[in-house]
Amino acid sequence: MELCQQTSERMVLSCEISRPNAVVRWYRNGLEVEENNNLILEVDGVYRRLIIPKTTVKDSAEYVCDTTDDSMTFFVNIAELPVKILGKSDAKTEKQFLVSDDIILVCELSRSNASVRWYKDDQLIEDSEHYCSEEQGVFRSLVVLNAGLDDSGKYTCDAGDDKMVFYITVKDSEPPVQIIGNSGHPEHHTLVAGDDLILECEVSRPNATVQWLRNGKILKPDSRIKIDRYDVVRKLVLSGLQPSDSGTYVCDAIDDQLVTAVEVQVPRVVEFLAELCNMTVCEGEDAVFKCVVSPEDARLVWRFNDKQVVANERVVISSNGLCHMLCIHNCVLSDSGKVTAEAEGLVSEAELQVQEPQVLFTKKMTPVSAEEYSEATLEVEVSLDTGEVQWMRQGVLIHPGAKCTMKHKGRKHSLTIHKLAMSDRGTYSCETLHDRTQTQLTVEPRKITIKKGLGDIKTTERETATFEVELSHPQVVGMWMRNGIQLKQTNHFRMSAKGEVHSLTISNLSIEDTGTITFCVEQLKTSARLVVKEPPVSIVRKLENQKVPDGAIISVECELSRHNVDVKWIKNGTEIKPSKDLRIYAMGRKRFLQILKCNVIDSGIYTCDAGDATTSCNVEVYERELLIMQGLSDLDIQEDQNAVFICELSAEDIPGEWYKNGERIQPTSTIKIRQEGTKHFLLICNVRPEDSGEIKFIARRVESVAYLDVEELPVNIVKPLEDKTAFEMSRVILDCTVSNPRCSIRWYKGCTVILPSERFEICSEGGYRKLIIQQVALDDAGTYSVQVGEYSCSAKLTVEAQILSVVRELEDVEVTAPSEACFECEVSAPVVRAPVWSLNGECLQSSSCIRVEKTGAVHRLVLKQTSVDMNGEIEFTCGNAKSKAQLQVLS
């Protein structure tokens, strides 16, 4: 897993393991980690966490959580926060200095390890005798020494992610400011925390400006800091000194500085931040005394009953920072006494009291619900093996006996109540000297159920039948009934009960004993059917084997010992049912099976099953010899005639199959197959040459073959083409008739093959063939021919031009350049070929400036951009139709 975050953020690496008591180890770059102030290892049930409260770039590493059997790896990448320049909005960025002053520009960054670059008028500044860049914590400063007029300009502090711009103006200088009485050496002041610090100096002129700094940081007035000035005196007052106020204080007058080193001391005070507390523990437990003493290096001595404590196996003394601990393991009664912690004369006391261990319930009683006449067990578990308990019911002590049994094994105690009665229900409690638990015992009435009911019995006369019922409880009185009448104990009906099982035995059965047997108990009952049959049936006369030819009648019969017996007929293990050709019937004690018009597939083993007895026989049906009485004959016929094949067999109702060239023939709209007695017919209508081939008829193992030869009809032209004359734009039909309607032909114009198109349509209707030419044109005139096999014929097509006349003449047009000019005329009929438009005898063609249009018999010329040089005569020509008009273009 990869984790990316920024410095100073809290980082948590968490793993979930399969069980809470597993031990895990954390590794950083292969080395096992240990807890410290900035690394915490946390255990929370099945979760294990590594927590770093405040991350740094150095915390980037590979972390591994290892459980011996498994491990999980985290790749942690800690990135630095972007650098920001603080206080930009409040800072004064426009400053003025005097010649020879030192220019000091200061920026405060968001973190101390960031670097900056300084620029003057966008030129990088390098450290020199004139420029000096400084770093102090989060502060970055640029000092321009002995400023001159040319040091005026724009200064930029660039921190990469942020920048700050200063605008500096250097003016001619006044006399330098001096601090009166300044020796040039730092002064030293030592004060006690809580005192006030007062620093005061005198400058050389009243208008001099000074700044007070502590450890290089400018001080500003607040609740503790007071800065005063009057005349030439400058004063700093810092109230309620603290140890953090120690440092170097500077009064900066630009041209002079007064430096004072201040040390704030804190008197040593030893005190108990948290006192010892009295403690009561049980024998065998650990006692831990803790106290918190300030300062951390305070010397602390532990005493027990005024004697100094010496560490040993049972007594452990430890400390962690301000916290001091005394741990006494496995306390005994003699450890009771006074514990004292003495820290450099300061004392904290506490009492330790060790008591005998209490017998408490670690597992309390839970409510119990049991059934009447059964038993119930109440269980508890105490904290000590030697703990004694007392059992009580409704506040009355229970004594062991035949009714109640008490057991004790280790820390577990139990009370068992036998043969529960409704009076045993109530509140039961168990008590020790120090603890008590109670619960409710509920006794429910006995619910009798039938675990195993009666089952149907089928038997024969003079046998014995036994019915059994299993109940859920013993010692329950039940009642036996037959056909709704209660039975009584006799030599014929014997009833008994043994535990939960009740039985009924009926001896020397007769058919009259057939009926419904019922056992009743309370509101429950179970029933079964007793069926007493006559003795098993026997076969008096068995089935006999038979061998018959196909088509004959098979009749098999047997005789039983009784007449009222249902039988099943079975063939080769499968039951058979009556059908059109299979009869099954009975006559007295005889049973018959009859098959009409048997076939070879009727052969097999036939069985008559009478339930108690069976008889079988083997029936063999053999084929009679099959002969072809009349075979197929070869057939030579012409195309479009019908072909009939006949084959006659020696027996009727024999199925057969027809084949052509080895493929089975299936009936279709043109192929008919039928059978009449011994004759089989095949009819093929409207034969074609491709129907020629071998025709075969197969019936069982005999077959007959003949050949069909279809003679193709001769192909020739019955009616040839005829010459035609047509007018232009009319519809022309060229037709002929051929002898064979299925033959293919080809149309030609001259030597060119004619293919179907928008204007040429080729049609076939039986032996009739035609070529249709739509909107015939003058260039369609010529010789057309048709070829059919080796035969051909031709005809001449003459196309006469249309006689056109102008119905509506062109009109003169006058326009102003460059307006559009439009000429329009109408002829007597639509034409296919394009007309000719001309201007002053020069032919006009369609272009971006000229548009020629035609709509039916109307023709239009549009001149989009006219000019003066287009004046003249416009002429329209289409065949023998002409029209003229004048175009006049005005400037």
Number of C-alpha atoms within 10 A of each C-alpha: 10 9 13 11 18 17 19 16 14 12 21 14 18 16 15 13 17 8 10 13 10 12 12 17 15 21 16 17 12 11 10 12 17 12 12 9 7 10 16 16 17 14 15 9 12 13 14 22 17 20 18 21 14 14 21 17 16 10 17 19 16 16 23 22 22 16 14 10 6 9 14 14 17 16 14 19 18 20 17 15 16 14 19 18 20 17 12 14 7 7 12 10 15 11 13 12 21 19 20 20 20 18 24 14 20 19 20 17 21 14 17 14 11 18 14 19 16 23 16 18 12 11 11 12 17 13 14 10 9 12 16 15 19 11 16 12 13 16 19 23 18 22 17 21 17 16 20 20 14 10 18 18 15 17 23 22 22 16 20 13 11 14 17 19 17 18 16 18 19 20 16 11 12 10 10 16 19 18 24 15 10 16 10 11 10 15 14 11 12 12 17 16 18 14 13 15 19 11 17 14 16 18 21 15 16 14 11 17 14 19 16 22 16 18 14 14 16 13 17 12 12 9 7 12 14 15 17 11 15 10 11 16 16 22 16 20 15 19 15 13 20 18 14 10 17 19 15 18 24 23 23 17 19 18 16 17 20 23 21 18 16 18 19 19 16 12 7 9 8 17 16 18 12 14 17 19 15 13 14 13 20 17 18 15 16 16 20 17 20 17 18 19 24 18 15 14 10 14 13 15 15 22 16 19 13 11 11 13 17 11 14 9 7 11 17 15 17 11 14 9 11 16 15 19 17 21 17 19 15 15 22 18 14 10 16 18 14 16 23 21 26 16 18 11 10 12 16 16 16 17 17 20 20 22 17 11 15 16 20 19 23 12 14 17 19 14 12 14 14 18 17 20 16 14 16 20 16 23 17 20 20 22 16 16 13 10 19 14 19 15 22 16 18 11 10 10 12 17 13 13 10 9 12 16 15 18 11 15 9 12 17 18 20 18 20 16 19 18 15 19 18 13 8 16 18 13 15 23 21 24 17 17 12 10 13 16 17 19 17 17 20 18 22 15 13 14 10 15 16 16 12 13 17 20 14 12 14 11 18 17 18 15 12 14 19 14 21 17 19 19 18 15 17 14 11 15 10 13 15 23 15 18 14 11 10 13 17 13 11 9 10 12 16 15 18 11 17 10 12 15 18 21 17 20 15 18 16 14 19 18 15 10 17 18 15 15 24 22 23 15 16 12 7 11 16 16 20 17 17 20 20 21 17 11 11 14 17 16 19 12 13 17 20 14 13 14 12 18 17 20 19 13 15 22 15 21 18 20 20 21 14 14 14 10 15 10 17 15 22 16 18 12 11 10 13 14 11 13 9 7 11 17 14 18 11 16 9 11 15 16 22 17 18 17 20 15 14 20 19 16 10 17 19 15 15 25 23 25 17 18 13 11 13 19 18 19 18 16 21 20 20 17 13 13 10 14 15 17 12 14 16 20 15 12 15 12 17 16 19 15 13 15 20 14 20 15 23 20 20 15 16 13 12 15 11 16 15 21 15 18 13 11 11 12 17 11 12 9 7 11 16 15 16 11 17 10 12 17 19 20 17 19 16 19 14 14 22 20 16 11 16 18 15 16 24 22 23 15 16 11 8 13 17 17 17 16 17 21 20 21 17 15 16 10 17 18 20 12 14 17 20 14 12 14 12 18 17 22 20 13 14 20 13 22 19 18 19 22 17 19 15 14 15 13 14 14 20 15 18 12 10 10 12 18 11 11 9 7 11 15 15 18 12 15 10 13 16 16 19 18 20 17 20 15 16 21 21 16 9 15 18 13 15 24 21 26 16 18 13 8 12 16 15 20 18 17 19 18 21 15 14 18 12 16 17 19 14 13 17 21 16 14 14 15 17 14 17 15 14 15 20 17 22 16 20 20 20 15 15 16 19 11 10 13 15 15 21 15 18 13 11 11 11 17 13 13 10 9 12 16 15 18 12 16 9 11 14 16 20 17 20 16 21 15 14 22 17 15 11 16 16 15 16 25 21 23 15 18 15 11 15 18 20 18 16 18 22 20 20 15 11
